[in-house]
Amino acid sequence: MHYMSNKTTPAERKYHSYYLEILAIVAAIKKVRVYLLGINFKIVTDCSAFTMTLQKKDLPPKIAHWGLLLEEYDYKIEHRPGTRMRHADALSRYHICMILQLVQRKHRMKMTM
């Protein structure tokens, strides 16, 4: 399991949530590319539309490009409702600065005890 966080660019903030979901999947796979090449792995997503997207013939150019990037991998896509993925969603909701503040606050509390 791997966790990463990425801030969207001003241009990406205008993307539909569907595009952002696919962008996140592609970015994550590219990040750990060296570990995934040559093995079968599973992409678990709460974006039900993504499970059928790459099987379509007429894709928007941006999604077609991302689909080409994924062709070198051996993967299966599994849809899992967001209600069953709260653990992943919770991590993505906090910006790293907020997480660091919480950790520092907890550390200070331990030092004063």
N, C-alpha and C positions, 0 to 999 in steps of 0.2 A: 504494500500500500504506500502511496506517495501523496503528500499534500503540498500544494503550491498556491500562491495567491498572486494575482496580477491585476493591476489597475488598468481600466480601459482608457484608451486615448480619447480625445475629444471627438474624433471621427467615429470611433467604435461606440461611443455613447448614443449615437443616433441609430445604431443597428436595432433591428427587431430582436426580441429575446431569443427567438429561434436561432438567429444567426450567431448571437453571443454564446449560446449553448454549444453550437458546433465549433465555433472559434476556440472555446475553452477546451473542448475535447482534443482538437488538433494541436493546440499549444502544449497541452499536458503530454500527449504522445510524443511530440517532437522533443520535449524536455528529457524524456527517459528513453529516447530512441535506441540507444546502444543496448539497453536491457531487453527491449521488445522485439528486435529483429530476429527472425528465425524461430520464434516461439508462438504458440497459440495463447491468446489472452482474451479477456472479456472486458468490454466497455459497459459499465452500468450507468445508466442515465435516467433522469426523471422526465426527459423530453421525449414524449411518445412519438412525436413526428419524426425524430431523428432515426428511429428504428427502421423506417421505410424510405427515408430520403434518398439514400445512395442507390436504391434500386430503381429509381425513376429515370426516365430517358431524357426528359427536358428539364435540366437543372439550371437555376440561375448561375451565371458565370462564376461568381465568388464561391458558391457551394461546390460547383463542379471542380474548381481548382483545389479546394480542400479535399474533395473526394479522391482526386488524383494523388494527393500527398499520402492518403491513407492506404492506397492500393499496394504499397510494398509491405504491408503488415498482414499477419494472419490473426484475425480477431472475429469475435462474435459480439453483437450488440444485444444487451438485455435492458428492457424497460423495467424500472422499478418506481412505483409512485413516490412522489416527494414525501408523503406521510411516513414512508418506510426508510427515508434517507435523512432524517433530521440531524444525525451526527455530522454528515458532510455539509449540510446547509448551515449549521451553526458555525462551523469553522469559517465558511466563506462570508459570513455576515460581519465579522469583526475585522477592522483594518489593523494592520500589524502594530501601529502605534497604540491602539487601545489595548491590545493584548499585552504589549510591553508594560504599559501603565499598570495593568492588573497584576502582572507578575511582580513588578517593583513594589507595589503597594503591599502585596502578600509577603514579600521578603522583608519589608520594613516592619510589618506587624510581628513577624517571627523574631526579629532582632530586639524589639522592645519588650518581649515577654520574658 
